[in-house]
Amino acid sequence: METLQKTSLFWDVRDINPQKHAQFIIERILAYGDESDFNWAIDFYGKKKVENYFLKSRTLDKKSLLFWCQYFNLNKEKCIQPDL
């Protein structure tokens, strides 16, 4: 679980549980991870689960949202939530 040990991803946490903190982990990987981190997430959680957590994310910036929306081949309106 090298990805979970990266301080570039989890600089502010010490103990992280991949089951309990899945949303947090996936959001950090989508925002700050590299290709190997993303591949780890897909292998560990599965592509559909990563996509579902992506859609629930409220922390990713617009640029990241648009990138991952394109990657998962989703309608842009489904990915970008209007500002409240």
Secondary structure, 3 states (H helix, E strand, C coil): CHHHHCCCCCCCCCCCCCCCCHHHHHHHHHHHCCHHHHHHHHHHHCHHHHHHHHHHCCCCCHHHHHHHHHHCCCCHHHHCCCCC
